Amino acid sequence: GHPEIFPLVFTTKTQEIFNCRVDEDVTEENCFKLIKKEDIIQDLKTRATISDFHPVKKVVLEYPGEELLVVFDAKFQYGQNFYFVASEEAKENLLKPPETAEEKDDDKEEENREETPEIHPYKPPVHKPWVSLGSEKEVEEESVKDTVTKIKYMISRVRRKFGAPVTFTDKNASHVKDSYVECTSYQDKTFSIKMLEKDVGVQMVPKVREASTQTKWTYPKNAATQYFPRQLSNEEKEESLSSEKLKEFLTSVHLRMEIALQQNEIMNAFFDDWKALAEDESSSGGKPDVYLKAYQSFTDLRYLKDRTISCICWHPTIYGTIAVSARVWLSYEEQVNLSDKSLLQQSVILFWSFFDPIHPQLMLECPEDIYCFQFRPSDPNVIAGGCINGQVVLWDISQHEEKLQNAKPVADGIKPSLMQVQQSSTEPPLVRYCAVSSIQNSHKKPVTDIHWLPDYFEDNRMGATFENRAEMCVQLVTCSPDCSILFWDIPATKLPEQPSSEKVEEEEIFCMPPDVPDTFKHLDLCWKPLIKINLHKSDTTTEYNPVRISLKELHYHYKTSEKVQSLDTLEVPAKDNPYAEMSTPSSKNLKVLENISTDFFAGTEDGEIVYSNWKMEIDSGSAKPVSQKHTQKYTIHTETINTLQRSPFFKDIVLSVGGRNFAIWKEGVTNGPILQSSCSAGRYTAGQWSLTRPGVFFIGREDGNIDIWDLLRKTHEPSHFQNISESMITFISPWIASPKQHFLAVSDDLGVLHVLEICQTLSHPSRNEHANVLDYFEREVKYLK
């Protein structure tokens, strides 16, 4: 395709003659060699046909130029190792390609510019005729033109009035006809055109703002000024006291001063009205937020599986410690025949702490399932419980008090090591019971309610009430559906020695393990009740079956120390065992307390409320103690009474819950309850008074809801209700942790204990709430009469 290119074979000899040796004189990059025409003709003459130029001899002779271009063809593009170019034009193109030539020229021009900057002479713009490209049509469409013809007004004035001063006066519009015209706005359709498209131009401009400041920093120092009062001399004092000026001053102000002093006596001058106004939110019309906030929940898959929680008790002195007892859920037929009860599962009372919600801190071993238990008010290390088989059990946890106090939280985010996991997975200590009552002298049915008697009186076997000098809580009262109420005495000293045969029998029956405290060892299995009261109906021989009991003198509060406000300051001093030095006082020297109330309320299995007296009187005929017979009975509830509790604020107000309603009773009012609720859709299963608000109480239902009643707001329906669980609520127990933290423990039928935080509205009483609730109860009593 290239007629001016002729391939040639150059031998080594030829390469040496023309100085075009491969890889020395010519390479692949530097492949061009210019050879003079004369040298080629000389070679043709010398070597004739042997010359490598012989095949192109004619072309060489006819070549117009003086030098021929020989190119080294390393890639054999044209078939041989060399080729020569037979035209001047091709030779020029190969040696100087057009592109490179232009680039070189540009480089030269740039060099010239750098050396000498060019000077462009000014050429004035030349007017050119305007060529329309169709934009005037677009401008015409965008421009706005007036289509409405303009109205012309001509205002004229008389010539003589030119330059005259103008005076304006007021004029009544009603005096002159047609002088007042009202121009009301109206919708004009001609101007309500929808804008379909709108072109808007926006230009952003930076907003410049100048600001400056000047500060003077002075180093702060504590400054103090000390001065001495200027004392008047004795002459100056006498002079000022006897002066007429002082007498006039005292005369003028003494009346005002008297009035001010009287006002200070009548009312508190420093009372903050604003603060008091904000206290009562209900009066201002705003609805306060009423809720129970979930705080923690506890359950145990081993001991609480398929069981219902029967009783909850907060530890009186240790923050965040709560104890629960559980029992197997029995049908009515199984409850009647307790011999069918299987003993596959161990019965325990579990102690939980807020600091470790997963593992129980302590377990109390029970001979049978526990229906109810109570901490001793004077010494919380002693716990009394009532069993399903009628026995009464005592525990002493004084050895484990330090462990309960030292329960520490696991820090969030820190994964416990293997050793810690192994330690935490170990079983909590199991505390064995110290004493249990003798079976033949105990209740014949489950102990359904248990209370410690107050620490200022004791009973003797005659039922008289004596002063307790030891000031220790030494007596219990229990009730059971076997128609009896039993009073139990805990003597501090050991009983007299028994005959050897009985002693041997007792040791065979029950052998005390070495780690059990021997606090009440002398009572074990030979403990008998002090007094037994059978609740007979007054007119017939049939008996009542009490399941709940409420004595007036059991009205006490667990007093927690003010120090227990935060989680850190939980220091309760360890008490020495008080039973070592205690002895039973002789009843001869004790003085009988006459003003102690021995009346009590009892709730029965049939839903009856019984009001009776447990004081014994000696029968003149038989010289035996006989209980008084003036018993009152009320049938309000349709099912078993599950709650019978006195108000923490009023000793004579009692709340009873059973079946589908509840009632509030006042001691001394024999006409019936002062407040009785209507029948609800579901059954009420538990109830509890609030510890801080006199008019508030909580009632649990079988559907898992809790009704919150506030007697100052509503008496016909609960003021609020909240769902807690999927199953039936079994027990409710409130607790005051600190002035700002109030808890409500709620257990359900599934064996789960929910701890809820009570909101401020439900825990902080409003102004005069105690007086208002008392006033309400008194009004209800008058209404009942």
VOGU-3710 file (C-alpha; in Angstrom, 3 decimals, decimal comma):
1> ghpeifplvf> 0,000/0,000/0,000  3,010/2,333/0,144  4,566/2,591/-3,425  7,434/4,856/-2,185  8,751/2,213/0,294  11,158/-0,503/-0,927  12,193/-3,355/1,476  15,901/-4,251/1,453  18,183/-6,872/3,016  21,365/-5,343/4,436
11> ttktqeifnc> 24,184/-7,741/5,050  26,699/-7,139/7,803  29,234/-5,890/5,259  26,803/-3,302/3,886  25,879/-2,210/7,447  29,578/-1,558/8,147  30,114/0,342/4,856  27,185/2,744/5,451  27,548/2,928/9,276  24,095/1,489/9,986
21> rvdedvteen> 24,949/-1,452/12,208  21,929/-2,947/13,974  21,668/-2,145/17,729  24,710/0,132/17,487  24,156/2,824/14,841  20,420/2,169/14,446  17,964/0,887/17,109  14,243/0,327/17,323  13,723/3,806/18,759  16,321/5,617/16,645
31> cfklikkedi> 15,643/3,809/13,364  16,409/6,479/10,705  19,725/6,703/8,694  20,403/9,253/5,936  22,805/7,951/3,217  24,209/10,159/0,408  23,162/9,227/-3,118  26,795/9,483/-4,280  27,921/6,795/-1,772  25,251/4,392/-3,012
41> iqdlktrati> 26,207/4,916/-6,686  29,915/4,378/-5,737  28,950/1,122/-3,964  26,958/-0,035/-6,998  30,041/0,550/-9,203  32,433/-1,153/-6,752  30,404/-4,256/-5,824  28,072/-4,297/-8,894  25,495/-7,094/-8,491  26,716/-8,120/-5,002
51> sdfhpvkkvv> 25,621/-4,700/-3,677  22,418/-4,797/-1,569  21,120/-1,718/-3,500  21,276/-3,614/-6,821  17,500/-4,623/-6,794  16,566/-0,881/-6,567  19,367/0,504/-8,728  16,934/2,216/-11,108  15,004/3,871/-8,264  18,229/5,176/-6,677
61> leypgeellv> 19,478/6,618/-9,933  16,153/8,402/-10,547  15,869/9,762/-6,926  15,726/13,576/-7,096  17,320/14,372/-3,724  20,894/14,179/-2,577  20,275/12,033/0,534  18,190/8,858/0,793  16,385/7,810/3,993  17,034/4,242/5,110
71> vfdakfqygq> 14,880/2,956/7,932  15,670/0,007/10,265  12,571/-2,234/10,249  12,979/-4,107/13,564  9,442/-5,581/13,512  9,755/-6,658/9,811  6,688/-4,535/9,007  7,517/-4,682/5,283  9,112/-8,146/5,256  12,883/-7,252/5,497
81> nfyfvaseea> 15,236/-5,789/8,152  15,545/-2,420/6,309  13,579/-0,324/3,853  14,364/2,894/2,014  12,008/5,724/1,131  11,950/6,691/-2,532  10,289/10,136/-2,326  11,222/13,439/-0,712  7,702/14,056/0,644  7,523/10,723/2,444
91> kenllkppet> 11,059/11,298/3,765  10,028/14,669/5,227  6,851/13,205/6,776  8,776/10,394/8,441  11,545/12,624/9,797  9,205/15,425/10,914  5,585/14,275/11,551  3,013/17,122/11,124  1,873/17,006/14,781  5,274/17,272/16,263
101> aeekdddkee> 6,053/20,134/13,954  3,003/22,092/15,196  3,852/21,399/18,806  7,358/22,664/18,253  6,013/25,835/16,687  3,695/26,363/19,711  6,576/25,887/22,095  8,574/28,476/20,192  5,667/30,934/20,298  5,279/30,485/24,047
111> enreetpeih> 8,961/31,094/24,564  8,677/34,267/22,497  5,676/35,437/24,588  7,520/34,924/27,813  10,437/36,836/26,533  8,480/39,794/25,055  4,801/40,350/26,065  2,642/41,185/23,067  0,856/44,568/22,925  -2,682/44,454/21,489
121> pykppvhkpw> -3,841/47,768/20,102  -7,373/48,914/21,160  -10,042/48,402/18,520  -13,305/50,297/19,157  -16,534/48,169/18,857  -18,242/48,365/15,519  -22,025/48,760/15,378  -23,663/45,704/13,917  -27,279/45,427/12,812  -29,523/43,581/15,368
131> vslgsekeve> -30,593/40,147/14,248  -33,896/38,906/15,739  -33,805/35,329/17,039  -37,458/35,259/18,278  -36,895/36,404/21,874  -39,098/39,505/21,566  -42,131/37,241/21,315  -41,269/35,631/24,682  -40,770/39,063/26,255  -44,113/40,144/24,856
141> eesvkdtvtk> -45,855/37,144/26,465  -44,205/37,672/29,856  -44,872/41,392/30,135  -47,957/42,649/31,975  -50,195/45,125/30,179  -53,124/47,109/31,468  -56,293/45,795/29,885  -58,706/47,848/32,013  -59,194/51,403/30,833  -57,925/53,888/33,382
151> ikymisrvrr> -60,400/56,131/35,167  -59,579/59,804/35,037  -60,549/62,145/37,871  -60,488/65,878/37,626  -60,594/67,765/40,935  -61,256/71,463/40,679  -61,390/74,278/43,191  -62,686/77,787/43,203  -59,949/80,284/42,383  -60,472/82,396/45,480
161> kfgapvtftd> -59,910/79,429/47,773  -56,380/78,815/46,456  -53,902/78,906/49,331  -56,650/79,243/51,983  -55,858/77,400/55,299  -57,636/74,051/55,651  -59,538/73,303/58,859  -60,985/69,848/59,568  -63,916/69,317/61,946  -65,651/66,280/63,386
171> knashvkdsy> -69,041/65,476/61,945  -71,558/62,914/63,127  -72,315/60,474/60,349  -75,906/59,971/61,490  -76,814/63,657/61,196  -76,213/63,983/57,500  -77,953/61,662/55,106  -75,788/59,516/52,837  -72,616/60,763/54,466  -71,686/57,335/55,889
181> vectsyqdkt> -71,129/54,404/53,557  -69,860/51,083/54,779  -67,656/49,236/52,298  -67,610/45,617/53,356  -65,239/43,218/51,702  -66,634/40,601/49,379  -65,325/37,862/47,122  -64,898/39,045/43,535  -64,817/36,202/41,011  -62,942/38,230/38,446
191> fsikmlekdv> -59,922/38,414/40,703  -59,924/34,801/41,912  -57,718/33,460/39,128  -55,566/30,457/39,889  -51,919/31,072/39,222  -50,612/28,088/37,265  -47,016/29,165/36,827  -44,854/31,838/38,288  -41,272/32,787/37,595  -39,406/34,076/40,594
201> gvqmvpkvre> -35,823/35,230/40,709  -33,877/34,791/43,940  -30,470/36,191/44,709  -28,506/35,154/47,761  -26,566/37,869/49,532  -24,388/37,127/52,555  -25,619/38,888/55,654  -22,829/40,802/57,313  -22,921/41,129/61,078  -20,483/42,926/63,251
211> astqtkwtyp> -20,093/42,099/66,920  -17,578/43,047/69,516  -17,164/42,468/73,219  -14,891/43,627/75,941  -14,579/41,675/79,180  -12,693/42,570/82,276  -11,697/39,571/84,363  -11,060/40,267/87,973  -9,832/37,514/90,225  -12,608/36,817/92,802
221> knaatqyfpr> -11,602/37,244/96,425  -13,423/36,779/99,695  -14,031/40,202/101,129  -15,030/40,988/104,669  -15,661/44,154/106,623  -15,310/44,321/110,368  -16,661/47,263/112,314  -17,306/48,188/115,921  -20,715/49,529/116,992  -20,754/53,061/118,293
231> qlsneekees> -21,819/52,924/121,914  -23,742/55,751/123,493  -22,543/56,964/126,818  -24,807/56,729/129,875  -25,620/60,453/129,742  -26,561/60,192/126,043  -28,742/57,148/126,775  -30,643/58,909/129,554  -31,048/61,985/127,405  -32,447/60,085/124,430
241> lsseklkefl> -34,765/57,944/126,583  -36,247/60,973/128,342  -36,595/63,032/125,170  -40,002/64,116/123,955  -39,171/62,869/120,444  -38,951/59,237/121,622  -42,180/59,527/123,613  -44,017/60,882/120,584  -42,626/58,094/118,419  -43,694/55,360/120,875
251> tsvhlrmeia> -47,152/56,882/121,224  -47,619/57,004/117,458  -46,505/53,427/116,703  -47,592/51,380/119,729  -51,117/50,806/118,361  -49,789/49,542/115,010  -47,309/47,341/116,833  -50,066/45,769/118,963  -52,154/45,000/115,864  -49,154/43,426/114,133
261> lqqneimnaf> -48,392/41,235/117,161  -52,018/40,115/117,360  -52,007/39,219/113,663  -48,813/37,200/114,113  -50,530/35,287/116,910  -53,603/34,591/114,765  -51,933/33,581/111,491  -48,514/32,547/110,222  -46,896/35,576/108,582  -44,318/33,407/106,794
271> fddwkalaed> -46,840/31,031/105,179  -46,176/30,693/101,425  -49,570/31,050/99,769  -48,231/30,364/96,267  -46,652/27,097/97,305  -49,812/25,991/99,085  -51,882/26,938/96,042  -49,791/24,718/93,778  -50,037/21,742/96,149  -53,627/20,829/95,432
281> esssggkpdv> -53,699/20,124/91,701  -57,259/18,858/91,667  -58,614/22,246/92,776  -56,968/24,043/89,854  -58,787/21,872/87,343  -55,699/20,133/85,912  -55,888/16,343/86,089  -52,808/14,977/87,892  -51,070/11,983/86,355  -52,006/8,904/88,410
291> ylkayqsftd> -50,009/5,760/87,736  -48,115/2,852/89,258  -44,714/2,575/87,572  -43,162/-0,894/87,215  -39,942/-0,956/89,255  -38,916/-4,630/89,420  -40,380/-8,105/89,257  -39,272/-11,301/90,951  -40,015/-14,979/90,361  -38,300/-18,316/90,924
301> lrylkdrtis> -38,707/-21,205/88,479  -37,833/-23,788/91,115  -39,809/-22,822/94,204  -42,633/-20,749/92,674  -43,447/-22,861/89,600  -47,158/-23,815/89,492  -47,657/-22,023/92,843  -49,514/-18,973/93,990  -47,983/-16,342/96,276  -50,001/-16,371/99,498
311> cicwhptiyg> -48,365/-13,569/101,522  -45,905/-10,666/101,074  -43,983/-8,871/103,837  -41,442/-6,059/103,457  -38,474/-6,229/105,820  -39,137/-3,458/108,385  -35,567/-2,081/108,551  -33,487/-3,244/105,541  -34,007/-1,254/102,344  -35,324/-3,140/99,319
321> tiavsarvwl> -35,729/-6,548/101,021  -39,047/-8,335/100,574  -40,194/-11,811/101,624  -42,896/-13,955/99,994  -44,499/-17,265/100,854  -46,088/-19,604/98,314  -48,601/-22,406/98,406  -49,956/-24,917/95,938  -53,103/-23,686/94,227  -55,844/-26,037/95,473
331> syeeqvnlsd> -59,429/-26,377/94,371  -62,159/-26,205/97,011  -62,434/-30,021/97,200  -58,645/-30,345/97,642  -58,687/-27,662/100,356  -61,345/-29,624/102,267  -59,332/-32,840/102,095  -55,736/-31,764/102,669  -54,542/-35,365/102,966  -54,548/-35,561/99,138
341> ksllqqsvil> -51,845/-32,870/98,962  -48,633/-34,106/97,388  -45,360/-33,196/99,087  -43,194/-33,288/95,951  -42,222/-29,606/96,112  -40,318/-28,081/99,035  -42,104/-25,254/100,841  -40,006/-22,148/101,496  -40,293/-18,434/102,253  -38,068/-16,527/99,792
351> fwsffdpihp> -36,241/-13,267/100,591  -35,500/-11,026/97,609  -33,473/-7,812/97,344  -33,720/-4,924/94,849  -29,971/-5,278/94,343  -30,164/-8,821/92,932  -33,510/-9,447/91,216  -32,523/-12,897/89,908  -31,358/-14,821/92,952  -33,158/-15,057/96,332
361> qlmlecpedi> -31,022/-13,776/99,227  -32,387/-16,164/101,849  -34,801/-19,088/102,121  -36,755/-20,164/105,203  -37,559/-23,852/105,306  -41,193/-24,614/106,142  -42,725/-27,882/107,367  -45,749/-27,251/105,108  -47,008/-24,583/102,715  -47,282/-21,194/104,456
371> ycfqfrpsdp> -50,577/-19,265/104,215  -49,458/-16,176/106,166  -46,408/-14,873/108,042  -45,336/-11,688/109,855  -42,077/-10,036/110,993  -41,915/-9,277/114,690  -42,318/-5,495/115,133  -39,816/-5,211/117,986  -37,210/-7,571/116,461  -37,490/-8,171/112,694
381> nviaggcing> -35,101/-11,133/112,928  -37,945/-13,217/114,363  -40,665/-14,350/111,931  -43,862/-16,230/112,729  -45,859/-18,110/110,099  -49,004/-20,180/109,824  -48,996/-23,498/107,941  -51,584/-25,178/105,768  -51,866/-27,995/108,356  -52,664/-25,592/111,227
391> qvvlwdisqh> -49,255/-25,433/112,907  -47,527/-22,175/113,872  -43,809/-21,913/113,012  -41,049/-19,591/114,275  -37,778/-18,654/112,525  -34,765/-16,710/113,771  -32,706/-15,082/110,962  -30,374/-13,015/113,180  -27,334/-14,945/111,864  -28,187/-13,907/108,284
401> eeklqnakpv> -29,076/-10,264/108,968  -25,647/-9,070/107,772  -26,025/-10,906/104,441  -29,378/-9,212/103,797  -27,909/-5,788/104,630  -24,847/-6,286/102,416  -26,740/-7,248/99,231  -24,960/-5,285/96,524  -26,074/-4,560/92,959  -24,252/-6,038/89,971
411> adgikpslmq> -22,786/-3,150/87,936  -24,303/-2,696/84,485  -22,084/-3,430/81,523  -19,527/-5,448/83,542  -19,687/-9,095/82,609  -19,239/-11,263/85,704  -16,280/-13,609/85,695  -16,707/-17,372/85,797  -16,018/-17,456/89,518  -18,652/-14,767/90,158
421> vqqssteppl> -21,173/-16,716/88,075  -20,411/-19,838/90,051  -20,774/-17,942/93,315  -24,069/-16,326/92,244  -25,453/-19,641/91,019  -24,941/-21,206/94,439  -28,052/-21,751/96,496  -28,993/-19,017/98,992  -28,695/-20,087/102,625  -31,605/-22,244/103,814
431> vrycavssiq> -32,697/-21,320/107,357  -34,414/-24,067/109,287  -37,319/-23,195/111,576  -36,533/-22,861/115,302  -39,854/-24,022/116,680  -43,169/-25,442/115,543  -46,324/-25,894/117,584  -47,600/-29,296/118,635  -49,986/-30,765/116,079  -52,668/-31,895/118,547
441> nshkkpvtdi> -52,917/-28,399/120,105  -52,749/-26,428/116,834  -55,494/-25,482/114,404  -57,233/-28,298/112,548  -57,347/-26,316/109,295  -54,919/-23,906/107,566  -53,801/-20,871/109,579  -55,239/-18,070/107,421  -54,231/-14,993/109,457  -51,479/-14,252/111,982
451> hwlpdyfedn> -50,638/-11,098/114,005  -48,116/-10,158/116,698  -49,760/-8,637/119,752  -48,512/-5,158/120,687  -45,528/-4,966/122,982  -47,258/-3,290/125,929  -49,604/-6,030/127,099  -49,664/-9,748/127,737  -52,507/-12,178/128,326  -52,739/-14,780/130,994
461> rmgatfenra> -54,833/-17,922/130,707  -57,853/-16,144/132,183  -57,930/-13,667/129,328  -57,041/-10,667/131,531  -54,666/-8,168/129,991  -51,476/-7,364/131,885  -48,704/-4,845/131,430  -45,631/-6,268/129,710  -42,584/-5,035/131,611  -40,000/-6,681/129,357
471> emcvqlvtcs> -41,241/-4,557/126,431  -40,716/-7,433/124,034  -43,378/-8,683/121,638  -44,027/-12,094/123,134  -47,462/-13,100/121,909  -49,216/-14,101/118,699  -52,835/-14,388/117,638  -53,918/-16,726/114,816  -57,233/-17,681/113,265  -58,373/-20,555/111,080
481> pdcsilfwdi> -61,593/-21,807/109,438  -61,767/-24,494/112,176  -63,889/-21,924/114,121  -61,125/-21,017/116,564  -58,898/-18,039/117,358  -55,733/-18,942/119,286  -53,425/-16,729/121,377  -49,853/-18,022/121,601  -47,323/-17,197/124,297  -43,551/-17,363/123,759
491> patklpeqps> -41,968/-17,783/127,204  -38,398/-16,574/127,295  -37,124/-19,205/129,711  -37,050/-22,959/129,108  -39,953/-25,028/130,405  -39,498/-27,304/133,452  -37,813/-30,636/132,859  -40,146/-33,169/131,313  -40,402/-36,782/132,409  -37,736/-38,866/130,734
501> sekveeeeif> -40,174/-40,903/128,605  -41,700/-37,786/127,004  -38,240/-36,309/126,452  -37,045/-39,399/124,617  -40,161/-39,367/122,456  -39,621/-35,708/121,527  -36,004/-36,320/120,568  -37,069/-39,215/118,371  -39,689/-37,131/116,623  -37,452/-34,153/115,892
511> cmppdvpdtf> -33,679/-33,871/116,052  -32,355/-30,308/115,877  -29,565/-29,858/113,286  -26,396/-28,153/114,590  -26,753/-24,929/112,556  -30,243/-23,998/113,804  -30,374/-21,247/116,472  -31,681/-22,627/119,761  -33,658/-19,445/120,471  -36,995/-21,272/120,879
521> khldlcwkpl> -35,756/-24,848/121,213  -37,701/-25,285/124,441  -40,959/-24,628/122,541  -40,427/-27,085/119,728  -43,275/-29,591/119,186  -44,592/-28,991/122,734  -45,749/-25,411/122,176  -49,426/-24,932/123,107  -51,737/-21,944/122,755  -52,414/-19,732/125,768
531> ikinlhksdt> -56,089/-18,958/125,041  -58,527/-20,551/122,602  -61,682/-18,725/121,525  -64,416/-20,628/119,720  -66,671/-18,371/117,678  -70,178/-19,683/118,339  -73,234/-18,086/116,835  -75,260/-16,535/119,619  -78,585/-18,175/118,865  -77,535/-21,656/117,673
541> tteynpvris> -74,792/-24,172/118,284  -73,264/-23,625/114,825  -69,900/-21,916/114,657  -68,244/-19,291/112,492  -65,244/-20,109/110,286  -62,941/-17,072/110,622  -60,334/-16,560/107,891  -59,313/-12,963/108,740  -59,075/-11,190/112,089  -58,498/-7,543/113,000
551> lkelhyhykt> -57,794/-6,382/116,574  -57,928/-2,708/117,459  -54,766/-2,747/119,547  -52,715/-4,134/116,653  -52,679/-0,653/115,162  -48,964/-0,051/114,721  -46,536/1,197/112,116  -43,114/-0,150/111,365  -41,002/2,928/111,995  -38,120/3,146/109,524
561> sekvqsldtl> -35,284/5,438/110,486  -34,975/8,750/108,637  -31,447/7,758/107,593  -32,771/5,162/105,181  -33,272/7,492/102,256  -30,693/6,391/99,717  -29,227/3,072/98,690  -25,831/3,927/100,161  -26,683/4,820/103,766  -28,138/1,463/104,742
571> evpakdnpya> -26,616/0,902/108,145  -28,809/-0,886/110,648  -26,979/-1,679/113,894  -26,820/-5,367/114,711  -28,906/-6,087/117,793  -27,780/-8,372/120,568  -30,004/-11,333/121,234  -32,510/-10,024/123,806  -33,726/-13,471/124,844  -30,620/-14,304/126,881
581> emstpssknl> -31,461/-11,941/129,763  -35,223/-12,047/129,441  -37,308/-13,813/132,050  -41,027/-14,287/132,334  -42,344/-11,782/134,860  -44,561/-13,074/137,597  -48,226/-12,314/136,959  -48,754/-11,450/140,639  -46,894/-8,154/140,419  -48,327/-7,108/137,029
591> kvlenistdf> -51,048/-4,547/136,974  -54,163/-5,281/134,911  -54,693/-2,857/132,009  -58,406/-2,052/131,998  -58,565/0,344/129,065  -57,274/-2,101/126,448  -59,874/-2,812/123,771  -60,540/-6,543/123,466  -63,118/-6,206/120,685  -62,202/-7,595/117,284
601> fagtedgeiv> -63,543/-7,969/113,772  -63,405/-11,350/112,045  -64,191/-12,300/108,449  -65,498/-15,792/107,741  -65,402/-18,290/104,894  -69,094/-17,610/104,201  -68,506/-13,885/103,686  -69,869/-12,792/107,079  -68,295/-10,012/109,167  -68,361/-10,836/112,882
611> ysnwkmeids> -67,759/-8,267/115,645  -67,033/-9,854/118,996  -64,976/-9,685/122,212  -62,290/-12,094/123,366  -62,237/-11,122/127,053  -63,077/-14,011/129,400  -65,467/-13,726/132,326  -65,685/-16,242/135,168  -69,050/-17,951/135,257  -70,555/-17,670/138,752
621> gsakpvsqkh> -72,089/-21,143/138,593  -69,251/-23,288/137,271  -66,350/-20,964/138,265  -64,887/-21,484/134,754  -63,867/-18,745/132,356  -66,492/-18,149/129,667  -66,220/-15,765/126,699  -68,816/-13,051/126,386  -71,633/-13,740/123,998  -72,489/-10,314/122,564
631> tqkytihtet> -71,471/-11,078/118,978  -72,752/-9,095/116,004  -72,931/-10,568/112,511  -73,227/-8,759/109,141  -73,788/-10,469/105,806  -72,526/-8,079/103,167  -70,143/-10,196/101,101  -71,163/-13,248/99,109  -67,824/-15,081/99,188  -64,867/-15,683/101,514
641> intlqrspff> -63,355/-12,576/103,077  -59,810/-12,107/101,748  -58,970/-8,742/103,380  -59,860/-7,312/106,780  -57,566/-4,394/107,553  -57,670/-1,341/109,794  -56,797/2,060/108,408  -53,269/3,203/109,368  -54,749/6,646/110,198  -58,018/5,768/112,026
651> kdivlsvggr> -58,030/2,947/114,600  -61,759/2,369/114,314  -62,047/2,239/110,482  -61,821/-1,244/108,904  -61,763/-2,237/105,232  -63,210/-5,625/104,287  -62,940/-7,182/100,830  -64,608/-10,376/99,618  -66,457/-11,631/96,575  -67,575/-8,880/94,201
661> nfaiwkegvt> -67,671/-5,956/96,634  -65,896/-4,266/99,520  -67,134/-2,413/102,608  -65,744/0,099/105,108  -66,793/-0,337/108,774  -66,543/1,935/111,788  -66,127/0,342/115,188  -69,037/1,195/117,432  -71,484/1,694/114,536  -73,802/-1,313/114,668
671> ngpilqsscs> -76,144/-0,373/111,797  -73,775/-1,829/109,171  -70,943/-0,596/106,989  -70,581/3,166/106,508  -69,600/2,593/102,872  -70,506/-0,398/100,717  -69,508/-0,735/97,058  -71,791/-1,955/94,327  -71,192/-5,389/92,782  -68,365/-5,360/90,257
681> agrytagqws> -68,108/-7,403/87,075  -65,201/-9,482/88,410  -64,190/-10,749/91,824  -62,081/-8,687/94,228  -59,176/-10,807/95,500  -57,028/-8,486/97,670  -57,117/-5,063/99,317  -54,801/-2,686/101,161  -54,928/0,843/102,633  -52,389/3,443/101,495
691> ltrpgvffig> -49,748/4,144/104,178  -49,546/7,879/103,401  -52,984/9,022/102,173  -55,933/8,473/104,539  -58,562/8,319/101,772  -56,753/6,012/99,327  -56,799/2,211/99,167  -55,875/-0,366/96,526  -58,018/-3,360/95,532  -56,781/-6,268/93,374
701> redgnidiwd> -59,071/-8,127/90,982  -59,136/-11,584/89,449  -58,485/-10,171/85,941  -55,056/-8,827/86,996  -56,164/-5,189/87,398  -55,683/-2,972/90,451  -58,418/-0,468/91,319  -57,192/2,695/93,034  -59,943/4,240/95,165  -59,708/7,838/96,349
711> llrkthepsh> -62,630/8,633/98,674  -62,083/12,391/98,365  -62,569/12,265/94,573  -65,115/9,474/93,944  -66,970/7,032/96,159  -69,102/5,282/93,516  -66,229/4,031/91,311  -62,426/3,764/91,431  -60,646/6,998/90,529  -58,105/5,020/88,519
721> fqnisesmit> -57,322/1,433/87,534  -54,243/-0,201/86,048  -53,451/-3,637/84,647  -50,587/-5,393/86,444  -50,729/-9,047/85,444  -52,479/-11,565/83,204  -53,660/-13,640/86,156  -55,420/-13,009/89,459  -53,923/-10,593/92,016  -53,341/-12,532/95,261
731> fispwiaspk> -51,741/-10,046/97,684  -50,914/-6,326/97,943  -48,392/-4,756/100,327  -47,241/-1,075/100,354  -43,921/0,184/101,740  -42,340/3,610/102,328  -38,659/3,415/101,320  -37,992/7,136/101,779  -40,091/10,343/101,839  -39,783/10,527/98,038
741> qhflavsddl> -39,944/6,811/97,194  -43,041/4,707/97,884  -43,478/1,130/96,653  -46,417/-1,240/96,187  -45,702/-4,975/96,041  -48,325/-6,950/94,104  -48,282/-10,740/93,646  -50,269/-12,804/91,173  -51,482/-16,354/90,708  -48,537/-17,278/88,434
751> gvlhvleicq> -45,988/-16,889/91,243  -44,643/-13,509/90,049  -44,033/-10,617/92,442  -44,348/-7,155/90,857  -42,834/-4,164/92,684  -44,415/-0,886/91,537  -43,389/2,665/92,349  -46,324/4,792/93,548  -46,555/8,198/91,869  -46,401/11,416/93,870
761> tlshpsrneh> -50,133/12,092/93,486  -50,994/8,820/95,242  -48,293/9,021/97,902  -48,339/12,669/99,022  -51,503/13,754/100,843  -53,099/17,050/99,921  -53,708/19,794/102,444  -56,166/18,868/105,240  -56,721/15,410/103,705  -56,828/13,707/107,123
771> anvldyfere> -59,485/16,136/108,377  -61,493/15,887/105,144  -61,549/12,062/105,211  -62,514/12,068/108,900  -65,276/14,537/108,107  -66,482/12,264/105,290  -66,626/9,225/107,607  -68,564/11,212/110,237  -71,062/12,385/107,582  -71,548/8,784/106,436
781> vkylk> -72,183/7,664/110,044  -74,868/10,377/110,447  -76,379/9,408/107,099  -76,458/5,738/108,153  -78,247/6,595/111,403
//
